C-alpha cells in the first residue's frame, strides 16, 4: 500500500526547495556579477533583455549545485524550458503593450 504524504512531508519538501532556491539565487548573483565584470560591465549597466539573459544563464548554471540530490541534466533541462516559457510570455506581453499604445 502506497503511503500518503503528510503535511509534515510536504513542509519538509517545501523547506528543501526554498533552501535550494535561496542558494541558487545567491550563486546566480555571483555568476552574473562575474560575467558582467568579464565584459567590462556591472549588473546595473545591463538593460532588461541583457539582465534576463545573464540571470537565466547564471541560474541554470547555479541550480544543479543547490539541488545536488537531483540529476544535473534534468534540472538544467527543466529550467531551460521554464525560462523559455517565461521569455515567450514576456515578449508576448511586451508586443501586446506596444500594439495597444
Buried (B, 14 or more C-beta within 10 A) or exposed (E): EEEEEEEEEEEEEEEEEEEBBEBBBEBBBEBBBEBBEEEEBEBEEBEEEBBBBBBBBBBBBBBBEBBEEEEEEEBBEBBEEEBEEEBEEEEEEEEEEEEEE
